[in-house]
Amino acid sequence: MTALILNSGIGSRMGMLTAEQPKCMTEISARETILSRQLQKLVDNGITKVVITTGAFESSLIRYVRELDLPLDIKFVNNPDYRATNYIYSIYLAREFLNDEIILMHGDLVFENGVIDLLAKTAGSHIVVSSTAPLPQKDFKAVVRDGRIEKVGIEFFDSALTAQPLYKFTAEDWRAWLDEIANFCERGEVKCYAENAFNEISARCNLKPLDVRDMLCNEIDTPEDLTIISARLKEVENRTVYMSFGTDIIHSGHIKIIKRAQRLGKLIVGVLSDEAVAGYKRTPFLTFDERKDLLANIAGIYKVVEQRTLSYRENLERYRPNFVVHGDDWRNGLLKPVRDEVVEVLATYGGRLVEFPYSDGEKYRVLNERAKAEFSLPDIRRAQLKKLLDIKGTITAVEVHNGLTGLIAEKTVVNSGGEPRQFDAMWISSLCDSTSKGKPDIELVDLTSRLRTVEEIMEVTTKPIIFDGDTGGLKEHFVYTVKTLERVGVSMLIIEDKTGLKKNSLFGTEVTQTQDDVAHFCEKIAAGKSVQKTRDFMICARIESLILERGMDDALARAKAFVAAGADAIMIHSRKKNPDEIFAFAEQFRAVDKVTPLVVVPTSFNSVTENEFKARGFNVVIYANQLIRAAVPAMTAAAESILTHRRALECDALCMPFKEIIRMIPEEL
């Protein structure tokens, strides 16, 4: 593509401003002239071939352009008869350099970035028009019929829009116009507008209007124009643009969209808080402060601020940016409510959403997959639970018992309150592991078998794992359990303060259950902590006092002792349908210990929300058996349907298409 800039005119209406230099060298701000701005905008759009026609003060213009030292291949074509001819003749003289796609502009035209960016990327032949500007008496108008330009000139008013001498032509359409320009000039018609030649052949050109509405795109003909346009340009350059970033891996796709956003105004970047990122994506590799510093050091970013949630509302109402920039990938899916809210807030003060094509090339997918793979590594996965607790305060875990349920926990995301929500961690319980194998929950499934379940789940997931260790067994065995689980990447091991053959807590006092001696259980905790290799691995003490009806005082005394012995967290359990005793425990525990995480399993008191648990001081909410309990009746119903109807037709209504299940399974492990 070649840009043609017409600078052969005298610019006599500019008075003393053009007495010693061409009009295009007029300063429009403290740092740029009309021409320097035009050339820089061409560079920004990747256009490197430029033809500039010259007239008066040619040597000054050429010297000035060369001093700009821009990466452009520029040809200068002088019109020696500039006083007696119009720019149609200048185009004719430059015709040997104009053989491909063309962007044509007058040398006194000032436009904002968005105008040239839009023109450059829009396919086909176009002229810049404005449907919001009043029709001028003496300047160009374009007659538009059926979406095409029929005529361009100063004399047209019917079916016309205000037009500016800024064009983009395909090679074919340009050749048609250029040939007619040559016909005009060769028969001596050199004082008219080049648009007169276009009007003769407009039916052969597919020239369309490019409506820039209120965007800045105007010629400077007089000192008054200069004052007005310079003021508008200053206003344009003081516009603010807002983008939100949650990533901690900045790649070339991000840099491209940052550069495009910068062209709209001063770029403010909202960095998502760690909690916001962890809530909808994953735990960030870099902390908020590190991500903020990373973005602050990218050239051209005006300001970096915190965006506390996925919702833009708070920052949009605070900074009131003229534009919000985002990729076009949020028009559908889980982020659509966030987008809808952005559009709603922008509408309240006249802001505009600008969406660029999302960068989803192969190299970006590889980067994302590589980052995801990092979280499956034992050392990184193990550390995630503590990070999530630090970031969010309260996290959720859901029961999984094989690779498929692990994938469900990993991939299930819903929109809640306008924001995506997902589980933070996975709970591998002895009850569900045993049940899925058709075995009783009495520690019959040994550690080797349970580790195979852990490995099966870890192979296809990245979320942190909380492991149900039952009683932990003998102290001498327990230390090896700790070593093994820590080594494979488990984040937390929960052991209960009971002894003997395990009986599930759901039975409470209906069966004989023996609670461990406080001192003995403390020794077990301390032994486990003594063999840890990292700070990331957590041992949680599960207290059965309320289950066994030993009272609140016993539960609190045990909690205090277990924490002193080194327990990283306390799990309090109850069989009651209401949460009163759980809440009472939390209140009294938090009165003396505000730091140690509290874990709760709300199987019985399931009406309590996560927000209420958080308000009461709980840090981990485990949904301990819902997936397997949901699976059994669904599978039973399918089996009964087949038996009843002696065929599978009716059963299909209960079934998910297998190809949808297959989509959940990663191609590479």
C-alpha positions as CSV (number, residue, x, y, z in Angstrom):
1,M,0.0,0.0,0.0
2,T,1.2,3.5,-0.8
3,A,0.2,6.7,0.9
4,L,-0.2,9.8,-1.3
5,I,0.0,13.2,0.5
6,L,-0.9,16.3,-1.6
7,N,1.3,19.2,-0.5
8,S,1.5,21.3,-3.7
9,G,-0.9,24.0,-2.6
10,I,0.0,27.5,-1.5
11,G,-2.2,27.8,1.6
12,S,-2.7,31.6,1.1
13,R,-5.6,31.8,3.6
14,M,-3.2,30.9,6.4
15,G,-1.6,34.4,6.1
16,M,1.9,34.8,7.7
17,L,1.9,31.1,8.8
18,T,2.6,30.0,5.2
19,A,4.8,33.0,4.2
20,E,8.0,31.0,4.6
21,Q,7.0,27.3,4.7
22,P,4.3,25.0,3.3
23,K,1.0,24.7,5.2
24,C,1.8,21.1,6.1
25,M,4.6,22.3,8.4
26,T,2.3,24.3,10.5
27,E,2.5,23.3,14.2
28,I,-0.6,21.9,15.7
29,S,0.9,21.2,19.1
30,A,4.1,21.8,20.9
31,R,5.6,18.6,19.5
32,E,4.1,18.0,16.1
33,T,3.1,19.6,12.8
34,I,0.3,18.6,10.4
35,L,2.8,16.6,8.3
36,S,4.8,15.0,11.1
37,R,1.5,13.7,12.6
38,Q,0.3,12.3,9.3
39,L,3.6,10.5,8.7
40,Q,3.7,9.1,12.2
41,K,0.2,7.7,11.9
42,L,1.1,6.0,8.6
43,V,4.2,4.4,10.3
44,D,1.9,3.3,13.2
45,N,-0.3,1.5,10.7
46,G,2.6,-0.3,9.0
47,I,2.5,1.8,5.8
48,T,6.1,2.5,4.7
49,K,5.7,3.7,1.1
50,V,4.8,7.4,0.8
51,V,4.6,9.8,-2.1
52,I,4.5,13.5,-1.3
53,T,3.7,16.1,-3.9
54,T,5.4,19.5,-3.4
55,G,5.1,23.0,-4.6
56,A,6.2,26.1,-2.8
57,F,9.1,25.8,-0.4
58,E,10.0,22.3,-1.7
59,S,13.5,22.3,-0.3
60,S,12.3,23.2,3.2
61,L,9.7,20.5,3.1
62,I,12.1,17.8,1.9
63,R,14.8,18.8,4.5
64,Y,12.1,18.8,7.3
65,V,10.8,15.4,6.3
66,R,14.3,13.9,6.3
67,E,15.1,15.4,9.7
68,L,12.0,13.5,11.1
69,D,14.0,10.3,10.4
70,L,11.0,8.1,10.1
71,P,11.2,4.5,8.7
72,L,9.6,5.5,5.5
73,D,10.4,5.1,1.8
74,I,9.4,8.6,0.6
75,K,9.3,9.8,-3.0
76,F,8.9,13.6,-3.6
77,V,7.2,14.8,-6.8
78,N,7.3,18.5,-7.5
79,N,4.5,20.3,-9.3
80,P,6.4,23.2,-11.0
81,D,3.0,24.8,-12.0
82,Y,1.5,24.7,-8.5
83,R,0.3,28.3,-8.8
84,A,-1.6,27.7,-12.0
85,T,-2.9,24.1,-11.4
86,N,-4.9,22.2,-8.8
87,Y,-3.9,19.0,-7.1
88,I,-5.4,16.9,-9.9
89,Y,-2.2,17.8,-11.9
90,S,0.1,16.9,-8.9
91,I,-1.5,13.4,-8.9
92,Y,-1.0,13.1,-12.6
93,L,2.7,14.0,-12.2
94,A,3.1,11.3,-9.5
95,R,1.3,8.6,-11.4
96,E,4.3,6.4,-12.0
97,F,4.7,5.8,-8.3
98,L,1.0,5.0,-7.7
99,N,0.5,1.4,-8.8
100,D,-1.0,-0.4,-5.9
101,E,-3.5,0.2,-3.1
102,I,-3.6,3.9,-2.2
103,I,-4.4,6.0,0.8
104,L,-4.8,9.5,-0.3
105,M,-5.0,12.6,1.9
106,H,-4.6,16.3,1.6
107,G,-1.6,17.8,3.3
108,D,-3.6,20.0,5.6
109,L,-5.7,17.2,7.1
110,V,-5.6,16.5,10.8
111,F,-7.2,13.3,12.1
112,E,-7.2,11.3,15.3
113,N,-5.7,7.9,15.5
114,G,-9.0,6.1,15.3
115,V,-9.8,7.5,11.9
116,I,-6.6,6.3,10.1
117,D,-6.7,3.0,12.0
118,L,-10.2,2.3,10.9
119,L,-9.5,3.3,7.3
120,A,-6.3,1.2,7.1
121,K,-8.0,-2.0,8.4
122,T,-11.3,-1.7,6.5
123,A,-11.3,-3.7,3.3
124,G,-12.3,-2.1,0.1
125,S,-12.4,1.5,-1.2
126,H,-13.7,4.2,1.1
127,I,-13.9,7.9,1.7
128,V,-14.1,9.3,5.2
129,V,-17.5,10.9,5.9
130,S,-19.4,12.1,9.0
131,S,-23.1,11.5,9.4
132,T,-23.1,13.9,12.5
133,A,-21.3,16.9,11.1
134,P,-23.5,19.7,9.4
135,L,-23.1,20.0,5.7
136,P,-20.5,22.7,4.8
137,Q,-21.2,25.3,2.2
138,K,-17.8,25.4,0.5
139,D,-16.2,22.1,1.4
140,F,-16.5,18.5,0.2
141,K,-19.7,16.5,0.4
142,A,-20.3,13.0,-0.8
143,V,-23.5,11.9,-2.4
144,V,-24.4,8.4,-1.0
145,R,-26.9,6.1,-2.7
146,D,-27.4,2.5,-1.9
147,G,-24.3,2.4,0.3
148,R,-22.0,3.7,-2.5
149,I,-20.5,7.0,-3.3
150,E,-22.0,8.5,-6.4
151,K,-20.5,12.0,-6.5
152,V,-17.9,14.0,-4.5
153,G,-17.7,17.8,-4.6
154,I,-18.5,21.1,-2.9
155,E,-21.7,21.6,-4.9
156,F,-23.7,18.6,-3.8
157,F,-26.3,18.7,-1.0
158,D,-29.0,16.2,-1.7
159,S,-28.4,12.7,-0.2
160,A,-25.0,14.0,0.8
161,L,-22.8,13.6,3.9
162,T,-19.9,15.8,5.0
163,A,-16.7,14.3,3.4
164,Q,-13.0,14.8,4.1
165,P,-10.2,14.3,1.5
166,L,-9.0,11.1,3.0
167,Y,-9.5,8.0,0.8
168,K,-8.5,4.4,0.6
169,F,-8.6,2.7,-2.8
170,T,-8.2,-0.8,-4.0
171,A,-5.7,-1.0,-6.8
172,E,-8.5,-1.7,-9.3
173,D,-10.6,1.3,-8.2
174,W,-7.6,3.6,-8.0
175,R,-6.5,2.7,-11.5
176,A,-9.9,3.7,-12.9
177,W,-9.7,7.1,-11.2
178,L,-6.1,7.6,-12.1
179,D,-6.7,6.9,-15.7
180,E,-9.5,9.4,-15.8
181,I,-7.3,12.0,-14.0
182,A,-4.8,11.4,-16.8
183,N,-7.5,12.0,-19.4
184,F,-8.5,15.3,-17.7
185,C,-4.9,16.5,-17.5
186,E,-3.9,15.5,-21.0
187,R,-6.8,17.5,-22.4
188,G,-5.8,20.5,-20.3
189,E,-8.3,20.3,-17.5
190,V,-5.8,20.9,-14.6
191,K,-7.5,23.6,-12.5
192,C,-10.4,21.5,-11.3
193,Y,-10.6,19.1,-8.4
194,A,-9.5,15.5,-8.9
195,E,-12.9,14.6,-7.7
196,N,-14.4,15.9,-11.0
197,A,-12.6,13.1,-12.7
198,F,-13.9,10.6,-10.2
199,N,-17.4,11.7,-10.7
200,E,-17.1,10.7,-14.4
201,I,-16.2,7.1,-13.6
202,S,-17.9,6.6,-10.1
203,A,-20.1,3.9,-11.5
204,R,-17.0,1.8,-12.2
205,C,-15.7,2.2,-8.7
206,N,-17.0,0.5,-5.6
207,L,-16.3,3.5,-3.3
208,K,-18.1,3.4,0.0
209,P,-18.6,5.9,2.9
210,L,-16.6,5.3,6.1
211,D,-18.6,7.1,8.7
212,V,-16.3,8.4,11.6
213,R,-19.2,10.4,13.1
214,D,-17.7,12.8,15.7
215,M,-14.1,11.7,15.4
216,L,-11.6,14.4,14.6
217,C,-10.9,14.6,10.9
218,N,-10.7,18.2,9.5
219,E,-8.7,20.3,7.1
220,I,-6.9,23.5,8.3
221,D,-7.6,26.3,5.8
222,T,-7.4,29.4,8.1
223,P,-5.8,30.5,11.4
224,E,-9.2,30.1,12.9
225,D,-9.3,26.5,11.8
226,L,-5.9,26.0,13.3
227,T,-7.1,27.3,16.7
228,I,-10.2,25.1,16.7
229,I,-8.5,21.9,15.5
230,S,-5.5,22.3,17.8
231,A,-7.9,22.6,20.7
232,R,-9.8,19.6,19.6
233,L,-6.6,17.6,19.1
234,K,-5.6,18.5,22.7
235,E,-9.0,17.2,23.9
236,V,-8.5,14.0,21.9
237,E,-5.1,13.4,23.3
238,N,-6.4,13.9,26.8
239,R,-9.0,11.2,26.4
240,T,-8.6,8.2,28.7
241,V,-8.8,4.5,27.8
242,Y,-9.3,1.7,30.3
243,M,-8.2,-1.9,30.0
244,S,-8.4,-4.7,32.5
245,F,-5.6,-7.2,33.0
246,G,-5.6,-10.4,35.0
247,T,-2.8,-12.3,33.3
248,D,0.7,-12.7,34.6
249,I,2.0,-13.9,31.3
250,I,2.4,-10.9,29.0
251,H,2.8,-12.1,25.4
252,S,2.9,-10.3,22.0
253,G,-0.8,-10.5,21.6
254,H,-1.2,-8.4,24.8
255,I,1.4,-5.9,23.6
256,K,-0.4,-5.5,20.3
257,I,-3.8,-4.7,22.0
258,I,-2.0,-2.3,24.5
259,K,-0.5,-0.4,21.6
260,R,-3.8,-0.2,19.8
261,A,-5.5,1.0,23.0
262,Q,-2.8,3.7,23.5
263,R,-3.7,5.1,20.1
264,L,-7.2,6.0,21.5
265,G,-5.8,8.1,24.4
266,K,-4.1,7.9,27.8
267,L,-4.2,4.2,28.8
268,I,-5.3,3.3,32.3
269,V,-4.8,-0.4,33.1
270,G,-6.8,-2.0,35.9
271,V,-4.9,-4.9,37.3
272,L,-7.3,-7.6,38.7
273,S,-6.7,-8.3,42.4
274,D,-5.4,-11.7,43.3
275,E,-8.8,-12.7,44.7
276,A,-10.5,-11.7,41.4
277,V,-8.1,-13.8,39.3
278,A,-8.2,-16.8,41.6
279,G,-12.0,-16.7,41.6
280,Y,-12.5,-17.2,37.9
281,K,-9.3,-18.5,36.4
282,R,-6.4,-19.8,38.6
283,T,-4.1,-18.7,41.3
284,P,-1.8,-16.2,39.6
285,F,1.9,-17.0,39.4
286,L,2.7,-13.4,40.2
287,T,1.2,-11.5,43.1
288,F,-0.9,-8.4,42.5
289,D,2.0,-6.1,43.3
290,E,4.3,-8.0,40.9
291,R,1.7,-7.9,38.1
292,K,1.1,-4.2,38.7
293,D,4.9,-3.5,38.5
294,L,5.1,-5.6,35.3
295,L,2.4,-3.5,33.6
296,A,3.7,-0.2,34.9
297,N,7.0,-0.8,33.2
298,I,5.4,-1.2,29.7
299,A,6.1,1.9,27.7
300,G,3.1,4.1,27.1
301,I,0.8,3.1,29.9
302,Y,-0.4,6.2,31.6
303,K,-1.6,4.8,34.9
304,V,-1.9,1.4,36.6
305,V,-4.6,0.9,39.2
306,E,-6.3,-2.0,41.1
307,Q,-9.5,-3.5,39.9
308,R,-10.8,-5.4,42.9
309,T,-13.3,-7.6,41.2
310,L,-14.2,-8.7,37.7
311,S,-16.8,-6.0,37.5
312,Y,-15.5,-2.8,35.9
313,R,-18.2,-0.7,37.5
314,E,-16.2,0.8,40.4
315,N,-13.3,1.9,38.2
316,L,-15.4,3.1,35.4
317,E,-17.4,5.3,37.7
318,R,-14.2,6.6,39.3
319,Y,-12.1,7.3,36.2
320,R,-14.9,7.8,33.6
321,P,-12.7,6.7,30.6
322,N,-13.8,7.7,27.1
323,F,-13.1,4.2,25.9
324,V,-12.9,0.7,27.3
325,V,-10.8,-1.7,25.2
326,H,-11.2,-5.5,25.3
327,G,-10.8,-8.4,23.0
328,D,-14.0,-9.6,21.2
329,D,-14.0,-12.9,23.0
330,W,-16.3,-11.8,25.8
331,R,-19.4,-11.2,23.7
332,N,-20.5,-14.7,24.6
333,G,-19.8,-17.1,27.5
334,L,-19.2,-16.5,31.1
335,L,-17.8,-13.0,30.8
336,K,-20.8,-11.7,28.8
337,P,-22.6,-10.3,31.9
338,V,-19.4,-8.4,32.7
339,R,-19.4,-7.0,29.2
340,D,-23.1,-6.1,29.5
341,E,-22.4,-4.2,32.7
342,V,-19.5,-2.3,31.0
343,V,-21.8,-1.2,28.1
344,E,-24.5,-0.1,30.6
345,V,-22.1,2.0,32.7
346,L,-20.5,3.6,29.6
347,A,-23.9,4.6,28.3
348,T,-24.5,6.7,31.4
349,Y,-21.9,9.2,30.5
350,G,-21.2,8.6,26.8
351,G,-18.2,6.3,26.9
352,R,-17.6,3.8,24.2
353,L,-16.6,0.1,24.2
354,V,-13.9,-0.8,21.6
355,E,-13.4,-4.5,20.9
356,F,-10.4,-5.8,18.9
357,P,-10.1,-9.4,17.6
358,Y,-9.0,-11.8,20.3
359,S,-5.5,-13.2,19.9
360,D,-6.1,-17.0,19.8
361,G,-3.3,-18.1,17.6
362,E,-1.5,-21.4,18.1
363,K,1.5,-19.8,19.9
364,Y,-0.9,-18.2,22.4
365,R,-2.7,-21.5,23.0
366,V,0.7,-23.2,23.6
367,L,1.6,-20.5,26.1
368,N,-1.7,-21.0,28.0
369,E,-1.3,-24.8,28.0
370,R,2.2,-24.5,29.2
371,A,1.1,-22.2,32.1
372,K,-1.7,-24.7,32.9
373,A,0.7,-27.6,32.9
374,E,2.9,-25.8,35.5
375,F,0.0,-26.1,38.0
376,S,0.0,-29.9,37.6
377,L,3.5,-30.2,38.9
378,P,3.7,-31.3,42.5
379,D,5.6,-28.4,44.0
380,I,3.4,-25.8,42.3
381,R,0.1,-27.6,42.9
382,R,1.0,-28.2,46.6
383,A,1.5,-24.5,47.2
384,Q,-1.8,-23.4,45.7
385,L,-4.0,-24.0,48.7
386,K,-2.1,-21.8,51.1
387,K,-1.9,-19.1,48.4
388,L,-5.7,-19.3,47.8
389,L,-6.3,-19.0,51.5
390,D,-4.1,-15.9,51.7
391,I,-5.8,-14.4,48.6
392,K,-9.5,-15.3,49.2
393,G,-9.8,-15.9,52.9
394,T,-12.4,-18.6,52.3
395,I,-12.2,-21.3,49.6
396,T,-14.4,-24.2,48.5
397,A,-13.5,-27.8,47.7
398,V,-15.7,-30.4,46.1
399,E,-15.4,-34.2,46.5
400,V,-13.8,-36.2,43.7
401,H,-13.2,-39.9,43.5
402,N,-11.8,-40.6,40.0
403,G,-10.4,-38.8,36.9
404,L,-13.8,-38.0,35.5
405,T,-15.1,-36.3,38.7
406,G,-11.8,-34.5,38.9
407,L,-12.4,-33.1,35.4
408,I,-15.9,-32.0,36.5
409,A,-14.4,-30.2,39.5
410,E,-11.7,-28.7,37.3
411,K,-13.9,-27.5,34.5
412,T,-17.2,-26.6,36.0
413,V,-17.7,-22.8,35.9
414,V,-21.0,-21.0,36.4
415,N,-22.0,-17.4,36.3
416,S,-23.1,-16.1,39.7
417,G,-24.0,-12.5,40.4
418,G,-22.5,-11.4,37.0
419,E,-19.1,-13.1,37.7
420,P,-17.7,-16.6,36.9
421,R,-17.4,-19.0,39.9
422,Q,-15.6,-22.3,40.2
423,F,-14.3,-24.6,42.9
424,D,-11.0,-23.8,44.4
425,A,-9.8,-27.3,45.4
426,M,-10.7,-31.0,45.4
427,W,-11.5,-33.2,48.3
428,I,-10.5,-36.9,48.1
429,S,-12.4,-38.6,50.9
430,S,-12.0,-42.2,52.1
431,L,-15.8,-42.5,52.2
432,C,-16.3,-41.7,48.5
433,D,-13.1,-43.5,47.4
434,S,-14.2,-46.6,49.3
435,T,-17.8,-46.3,48.0
436,S,-16.8,-45.9,44.4
437,K,-14.9,-49.2,44.8
438,G,-17.9,-50.9,46.5
439,K,-16.0,-51.2,49.8
440,P,-17.1,-50.2,53.3
441,D,-15.6,-47.0,54.9
442,I,-13.5,-48.8,57.5
443,E,-10.0,-47.9,56.1
444,L,-10.2,-51.2,54.1
445,V,-8.9,-49.4,51.0
446,D,-5.2,-49.1,51.8
447,L,-3.0,-46.1,51.2
448,T,-1.5,-47.7,48.1
449,S,-4.9,-48.0,46.5
450,R,-5.9,-44.5,47.6
451,L,-2.7,-43.1,46.1
452,R,-3.7,-44.6,42.8
453,T,-6.9,-42.6,43.0
454,V,-4.8,-39.4,43.8
455,E,-2.6,-40.1,40.8
456,E,-5.5,-40.7,38.5
457,I,-7.0,-37.3,39.5
458,M,-3.8,-35.4,39.4
459,E,-3.0,-36.7,35.9
460,V,-6.0,-34.7,34.4
461,T,-6.3,-31.7,36.8
462,T,-4.4,-28.8,38.2
463,K,-6.4,-27.7,41.3
464,P,-5.0,-28.3,44.8
465,I,-6.0,-31.5,46.7
466,I,-7.2,-32.0,50.2
467,F,-6.8,-35.6,51.3
468,D,-8.9,-37.4,53.9
469,G,-6.5,-39.4,56.0
470,D,-9.0,-41.0,58.3
471,T,-7.3,-41.4,61.7
472,G,-3.8,-41.3,60.2
473,G,-3.1,-44.8,61.6
474,L,-0.2,-45.5,63.8
475,K,2.2,-42.6,64.4
476,E,5.0,-44.6,62.9
477,H,3.0,-45.2,59.8
478,F,1.6,-41.6,59.7
479,V,5.0,-40.0,59.1
480,Y,5.4,-42.0,55.9
481,T,1.9,-41.0,54.8
482,V,2.9,-37.3,55.2
483,K,6.1,-37.8,53.3
484,T,4.3,-39.5,50.4
485,L,1.4,-37.1,50.1
486,E,3.7,-34.1,50.3
487,R,6.0,-35.5,47.7
488,V,3.2,-36.2,45.1
489,G,1.8,-32.7,45.5
490,V,-1.2,-33.0,47.9
491,S,-1.8,-29.6,49.7
492,M,-3.6,-30.7,52.9
493,L,-4.0,-33.9,54.9
494,I,-6.9,-34.1,57.3
495,I,-6.8,-36.6,60.1
496,E,-9.5,-37.2,62.8
497,D,-8.9,-37.6,66.5
498,K,-10.3,-41.2,66.8
499,T,-8.7,-44.6,67.2
500,G,-9.4,-48.2,66.4
501,L,-11.4,-49.5,63.5
502,K,-12.8,-46.5,61.7
503,K,-16.6,-45.9,61.9
504,N,-18.0,-43.1,59.7
505,S,-18.9,-40.0,61.6
506,L,-22.4,-40.0,60.1
507,F,-23.3,-42.7,62.6
508,G,-22.3,-40.6,65.6
509,T,-23.1,-42.4,68.8
510,E,-25.1,-45.1,67.1
511,V,-21.9,-47.2,66.9
512,T,-19.0,-47.4,69.3
513,Q,-16.3,-44.9,68.4
514,T,-13.3,-44.1,70.5
515,Q,-11.8,-40.7,70.5
516,D,-8.1,-40.5,70.7
517,D,-6.2,-39.2,73.8
518,V,-5.3,-35.5,73.3
519,A,-1.6,-36.1,74.1
520,H,-1.4,-39.1,71.8
521,F,-3.0,-37.3,68.9
522,C,-0.7,-34.2,69.5
523,E,2.3,-36.5,69.2
524,K,1.0,-37.8,65.9
525,I,0.5,-34.2,64.6
526,A,4.0,-33.2,65.8
527,A,5.5,-36.3,64.2
528,G,3.9,-35.5,60.9
529,K,5.1,-31.9,61.0
530,S,8.6,-33.0,61.8
531,V,9.1,-34.9,58.6
532,Q,7.7,-32.2,56.2
533,K,10.1,-30.9,53.6
534,T,8.2,-27.8,52.6
535,R,6.1,-25.1,54.3
536,D,3.3,-25.6,51.8
537,F,2.0,-28.9,53.1
538,M,-0.7,-28.6,55.7
539,I,-1.9,-31.0,58.4
540,C,-5.4,-30.4,59.6
541,A,-6.8,-31.8,62.8
542,R,-10.4,-33.0,62.6
543,I,-12.2,-32.8,66.0
544,E,-15.0,-35.3,66.6
545,S,-16.1,-34.0,70.1
546,L,-19.4,-32.6,68.8
547,I,-20.1,-35.8,66.8
548,L,-19.5,-37.9,69.9
549,E,-21.4,-35.5,72.1
550,R,-18.4,-34.8,74.3
551,G,-19.3,-31.1,74.5
552,M,-18.1,-27.7,73.4
553,D,-15.4,-27.4,76.1
554,D,-13.8,-30.6,75.0
555,A,-13.8,-29.5,71.4
556,L,-12.2,-26.1,72.2
557,A,-9.6,-27.7,74.5
558,R,-8.6,-30.1,71.8
559,A,-8.4,-27.4,69.1
560,K,-6.1,-25.4,71.3
561,A,-3.8,-28.4,72.0
562,F,-3.7,-29.5,68.4
563,V,-2.7,-26.1,67.1
564,A,0.0,-25.9,69.8
565,A,1.2,-29.3,68.5
566,G,1.6,-27.9,65.0
567,A,-1.7,-28.4,63.3
568,D,-2.0,-26.0,60.3
569,A,-5.9,-26.0,60.4
570,I,-8.8,-27.2,62.5
571,M,-11.8,-29.0,61.1
572,I,-14.9,-29.1,63.3
573,H,-17.6,-31.6,62.5
574,S,-21.3,-31.9,63.5
575,R,-24.2,-34.2,62.5
576,K,-26.9,-31.7,63.5
577,K,-29.2,-30.2,60.9
578,N,-28.7,-26.7,62.1
579,P,-25.3,-25.0,62.4
580,D,-25.7,-23.5,65.9
581,E,-23.0,-25.6,67.6
582,I,-20.6,-25.2,64.7
583,F,-21.1,-21.4,64.8
584,A,-20.7,-21.4,68.6
585,F,-17.4,-23.3,68.3
586,A,-16.2,-20.9,65.6
587,E,-17.1,-17.8,67.7
588,Q,-15.3,-19.1,70.8
589,F,-12.3,-20.4,68.8
590,R,-11.9,-17.1,67.0
591,A,-12.0,-15.2,70.3
592,V,-8.6,-16.8,71.1
593,D,-7.2,-17.7,67.7
594,K,-7.8,-15.4,64.7
595,V,-5.2,-17.0,62.4
596,T,-5.5,-20.8,62.2
597,P,-7.8,-21.8,59.3
598,L,-11.1,-23.4,60.2
599,V,-12.5,-26.2,58.0
600,V,-16.2,-27.1,57.8
601,V,-18.1,-29.9,56.0
602,P,-21.8,-28.7,55.7
603,T,-23.3,-32.0,54.7
604,S,-26.0,-31.9,57.4
605,F,-26.5,-28.1,57.8
606,N,-26.5,-27.5,54.1
607,S,-28.6,-24.4,54.0
608,V,-25.8,-22.2,55.2
609,T,-24.1,-20.2,52.4
610,E,-20.4,-19.8,51.9
611,N,-20.7,-16.1,52.6
612,E,-22.1,-16.8,56.0
613,F,-19.4,-19.3,56.8
614,K,-16.8,-16.7,55.8
615,A,-18.5,-14.1,58.0
616,R,-18.3,-16.7,60.9
617,G,-14.6,-17.2,60.5
618,F,-14.4,-20.4,58.4
619,N,-11.8,-20.7,55.7
620,V,-12.4,-24.0,53.9
621,V,-15.9,-25.2,52.9
622,I,-15.8,-28.8,51.8
623,Y,-18.7,-30.3,49.8
624,A,-17.7,-33.8,50.9
625,N,-19.9,-36.3,49.0
626,Q,-22.4,-34.5,46.7
627,L,-21.0,-35.7,43.4
628,I,-21.1,-39.4,44.2
629,R,-24.5,-39.0,45.9
630,A,-25.8,-37.3,42.7
631,A,-24.3,-40.0,40.5
632,V,-25.8,-43.1,42.2
633,P,-29.5,-42.1,41.7
634,A,-28.8,-41.0,38.1
635,M,-27.1,-44.3,37.2
636,T,-29.9,-46.2,39.1
637,A,-32.6,-44.4,37.1
638,A,-30.8,-45.2,33.8
639,A,-30.5,-48.9,34.7
640,E,-34.2,-49.1,35.8
641,S,-35.3,-47.4,32.6
642,I,-33.5,-49.9,30.4
643,L,-34.9,-52.8,32.4
644,T,-38.4,-51.4,32.4
645,H,-38.6,-50.6,28.7
646,R,-36.3,-53.3,27.5
647,R,-34.5,-50.8,25.3
648,A,-32.4,-47.7,25.7
649,L,-34.6,-45.1,24.0
650,E,-36.2,-43.7,27.2
651,C,-32.9,-43.8,28.9
652,D,-31.4,-41.4,26.4
653,A,-33.3,-38.5,28.0
654,L,-31.3,-39.1,31.2
655,C,-28.0,-39.2,29.4
656,M,-25.4,-36.7,28.3
657,P,-24.1,-37.2,24.7
658,F,-20.9,-39.0,24.9
659,K,-19.1,-36.5,22.7
660,E,-19.7,-33.9,25.3
661,I,-18.1,-36.1,27.9
662,I,-15.2,-36.7,25.6
663,R,-14.7,-32.9,25.2
664,M,-13.9,-32.7,28.9
665,I,-11.0,-35.1,28.6
666,P,-7.7,-33.5,27.8
667,E,-6.0,-34.7,24.6
668,E,-2.5,-34.7,26.3
669,L,-1.9,-35.8,29.8
